[in-house]
Amino acid sequence: MKYKMLTGTCAGLCLRKYCQALVKNVEADLEKKGVRLPSKYFTPLSSGYRPDMDCTAELKAEGVQRYQEIIGQLRLAIEFGRVDILMETSLMSAHLALPREGHLEQVFHIVGYLKSHKKMRILFDSGYSKVKQNWFKEYDWFDFYKDAKEALPPGRTLLYLHVPRVSQPVIEQ
């Protein structure tokens, strides 16, 4: 999609339809249990929540499967551009093998955050910055780290390539 900005047009990714479908599926699941997903979440996780400190009951097989499904859908949303939930989904992904009820509630919280933040998108500027070569200083790091030694795997030999201003150890295959 193309979007207009002050500097011109740019390309953008918007996952509105995917996120709406995800929210709709989770809401349908919760409706069967008589629970509603709140629509006013300002952060992906509850303030101060620590998944590693969660001591709630472990989920049964059906809950584990649902937890894993939602985490997979959230990961796909991240893959396609919803980087605003990346850290939180990653934290919750660490508990895929043995999720607890509190973990599932927080995953619902992330979905609620997606519900209340529908219009998030990534924009890619069509222009590029003008980078000048003299902005970067050249360093000879070999001179700086003279005494640095690197352990080689067994059966490997060390060769030195002499490139102007830089000497680099190269591992022979």
C-alpha positions as CSV (number, residue, x, y, z in Angstrom):
1,M,0.0,0.0,0.0
2,K,1.1,3.6,-0.6
3,Y,0.7,6.3,2.1
4,K,1.2,10.0,1.8
5,M,3.6,11.7,4.1
6,L,5.0,15.2,4.3
7,T,8.2,14.1,2.5
8,G,6.3,12.3,-0.3
9,T,4.8,8.8,-0.6
10,C,6.1,5.7,1.0
11,A,5.3,2.0,1.1
12,G,3.6,0.5,4.2
13,L,2.5,-2.7,5.8
14,C,-0.8,-2.9,7.6
15,L,-2.0,-6.1,9.2
16,R,-5.5,-4.8,10.1
17,K,-7.4,-7.7,8.5
18,Y,-5.2,-10.4,9.9
19,C,-5.3,-8.9,13.4
20,Q,-9.1,-8.4,13.2
21,A,-9.5,-12.1,12.3
22,L,-7.2,-13.1,15.2
23,V,-9.2,-11.0,17.6
24,K,-12.5,-12.3,16.2
25,N,-11.4,-15.9,16.7
26,V,-10.2,-15.4,20.2
27,E,-13.4,-13.5,21.1
28,A,-15.5,-16.3,19.7
29,D,-13.6,-18.8,21.9
30,L,-14.0,-16.6,25.0
31,E,-17.7,-16.1,24.3
32,K,-18.3,-19.9,24.6
33,K,-16.9,-19.6,28.1
34,G,-19.0,-16.5,28.9
35,V,-16.0,-14.2,29.0
36,R,-15.5,-11.0,27.0
37,L,-12.3,-9.5,25.8
38,P,-11.9,-5.9,27.0
39,S,-11.2,-3.4,24.3
40,K,-9.1,-0.9,26.3
41,Y,-5.6,-2.2,26.8
42,F,-2.8,0.3,26.6
43,T,0.1,-2.1,26.9
44,P,0.5,-5.7,25.5
45,L,1.1,-7.1,29.0
46,S,-0.3,-6.1,32.3
47,S,1.9,-3.7,34.1
48,G,4.5,-5.4,36.3
49,Y,3.6,-8.9,35.0
50,R,6.5,-11.4,35.1
51,P,5.7,-14.7,33.3
52,D,8.6,-16.5,35.0
53,M,7.1,-15.8,38.4
54,D,3.6,-17.0,37.5
55,C,2.4,-19.6,40.0
56,T,-1.2,-20.1,38.8
57,A,-2.4,-23.6,37.9
58,E,-1.0,-25.4,34.9
59,L,-3.3,-25.6,31.8
60,K,-4.9,-28.8,30.8
61,A,-4.3,-30.2,27.3
62,E,-7.0,-28.2,25.6
63,G,-5.7,-24.9,27.2
64,V,-2.1,-25.7,26.2
65,Q,-3.2,-26.3,22.6
66,R,-5.1,-23.0,22.5
67,Y,-2.2,-21.1,24.1
68,Q,0.2,-22.5,21.5
69,E,-2.2,-21.6,18.6
70,I,-2.5,-18.0,19.8
71,I,1.2,-17.7,20.3
72,G,1.8,-19.0,16.7
73,Q,-0.7,-16.5,15.4
74,L,1.0,-13.7,17.3
75,R,4.4,-14.7,16.0
76,L,3.0,-14.6,12.4
77,A,1.7,-11.1,13.1
78,I,5.2,-10.1,14.3
79,E,6.7,-11.6,11.2
80,F,4.6,-9.5,9.0
81,G,5.2,-6.2,10.9
82,R,3.5,-6.0,14.3
83,V,6.8,-5.4,16.0
84,D,5.0,-3.6,18.9
85,I,4.2,-7.0,20.5
86,L,7.5,-8.7,19.7
87,M,9.0,-8.6,23.2
88,E,5.8,-9.6,25.0
89,T,5.1,-12.5,22.6
90,S,8.7,-13.6,23.0
91,L,8.4,-13.6,26.8
92,M,5.2,-15.7,26.6
93,S,6.7,-18.0,24.0
94,A,9.2,-19.2,26.5
95,H,6.3,-21.0,28.3
96,L,5.0,-23.0,25.3
97,A,5.8,-26.4,26.9
98,L,4.1,-25.8,30.2
99,P,1.9,-22.7,30.2
100,R,-0.2,-21.7,33.2
101,E,-3.6,-20.0,33.5
102,G,-1.9,-16.7,34.1
103,H,0.1,-17.1,30.9
104,L,-3.1,-17.7,28.9
105,E,-4.7,-14.6,30.5
106,Q,-1.7,-12.5,29.4
107,V,-1.9,-13.9,25.9
108,F,-5.5,-12.8,25.8
109,H,-4.3,-9.4,27.1
110,I,-1.9,-9.2,24.1
111,V,-4.9,-9.9,21.8
112,G,-6.9,-7.3,23.6
113,Y,-4.0,-4.8,22.9
114,L,-4.2,-5.7,19.2
115,K,-8.0,-5.1,19.4
116,S,-7.5,-1.6,20.8
117,H,-4.5,-0.7,18.5
118,K,-5.9,-1.7,15.1
119,K,-4.3,1.0,12.9
120,M,-0.7,0.3,13.7
121,R,1.5,0.0,10.6
122,I,5.1,0.1,9.4
123,L,6.0,2.8,6.8
124,F,9.0,2.5,4.6
125,D,10.4,5.8,3.3
126,S,10.9,5.7,-0.5
127,G,13.9,8.0,-0.3
128,Y,17.3,7.1,1.1
129,S,19.6,9.0,3.3
130,K,22.8,10.5,1.8
131,V,25.7,8.9,3.6
132,K,29.1,10.4,3.2
133,Q,32.1,8.1,3.4
134,N,34.0,10.6,5.7
135,W,31.3,10.2,8.4
136,F,33.0,7.0,9.4
137,K,36.4,6.7,11.0
138,E,38.7,3.9,9.9
139,Y,40.3,1.9,12.7
140,D,42.8,-0.9,12.6
141,W,41.4,-3.1,15.3
142,F,44.2,-5.6,15.0
143,D,46.6,-2.9,16.5
144,F,44.1,-2.2,19.3
145,Y,43.6,-5.9,20.2
146,K,47.3,-7.1,19.8
147,D,47.2,-9.7,22.5
148,A,43.8,-11.2,21.6
149,K,43.9,-14.9,21.1
150,E,41.1,-17.0,19.7
151,A,40.8,-20.7,20.3
152,L,40.6,-22.7,17.1
153,P,38.5,-25.8,16.7
154,P,40.6,-29.1,16.5
155,G,42.0,-29.7,13.0
156,R,42.0,-26.0,11.9
157,T,45.0,-24.0,11.0
158,L,45.4,-20.2,11.3
159,L,46.4,-18.1,8.2
160,Y,46.9,-14.4,8.1
161,L,45.6,-12.4,5.2
162,H,47.4,-9.1,4.6
163,V,44.9,-6.6,3.5
164,P,46.0,-2.9,3.4
165,R,45.7,-1.5,6.9
166,V,44.0,-4.6,8.3
167,S,45.4,-8.0,9.2
168,Q,42.7,-10.6,9.9
169,P,43.1,-14.2,11.0
170,V,41.4,-16.6,8.6
171,I,40.4,-20.2,9.5
172,E,41.4,-22.6,6.8
173,Q,38.7,-25.2,6.0
